[in-house]
Amino acid sequence: MKNIFKQMLLLAASLFISSSCVNSINDEPEDLGEKNLIFKTSTYKQTPMTRAETTLADAFTKLDLAIYTIGEDKKYTLYKEVTQESGAEDFGTLTVEKVKYGTYALVIVGHKSTSHAILTDPTSIKFGTNNSVTDTFYYSEEFQVDKNSEQSIEVILKRAVAQFKMIMTNEVPEEAATISLNIQGTATAFNAISGVGSEATERSATITINDEFKGQTNKSISAFIFPLAQSVTKEDSEVTITVKALDSGKAVLAEVTHEHVPLTIGYITEYTGPFFDWDTYSFTITATTDWEDTIQEEY
């Protein structure tokens, strides 16, 4: 009788061990799971110039998404990348397939550059070989992927740039062909982790003067800028912007240099004054927040 009882205990123990082994094989370990993630984007204010609601394609024409693994000392390694253009039927919705369970850094950039952003390093994002800077929006955060995390995630992109604008109150001469801008003390690369420009550099741009500009007053030129800080006052600014008007033979018709240009991300810094008058260079500076409300300062 005792032998039969021992045999039954051994059988029960064997079944228990066997059952435990089966469960450990069939239950997927927490760190080996994966999910498809869907990111639905919108902008902080879909009102680039007015209070009327606009589409995402009005704010930007390209979306670039990157997911990074995070190593020691916050070293980021590109893990997944997805790009999208405004012609896509589902523009604004980005799907990333087979993201393994873990902790990651997410960066999404919306912009109007001719090529997609270079996302190898989230602390120094660049835009094509010519390092152009357009109206740019972004989202950045660290996030966790596990069996309990959401599969569909809504994110709101905020503006990453300031804008320099110069309104020329006097008449644009017929012989004017181009306007050149030389910008010093800002960046052409963007740090999506800190939300500011990543390193100081010099940048140039050329604007063609169309026929409809000539003979007109109060025409404007502008440039989007990655400041090196969220906000820099005139007293602390090291930004210098030189504006030149040239004729078809590259002769300079007018030139002005704005020193200590104050810049704030999400604001337009606007200079207003006569540009094509050698005797009168008196510009009024205006700071416009979210492309709407106005604060004025004269100097």
Summary of the structure (lengths in Angstrom):
residues: 299
radius of gyration: 27.9
end to end distance: 106.6
largest distance: 118.8
contacts: 876
relative contact order: 0.13
helix: 13%
strand: 49%
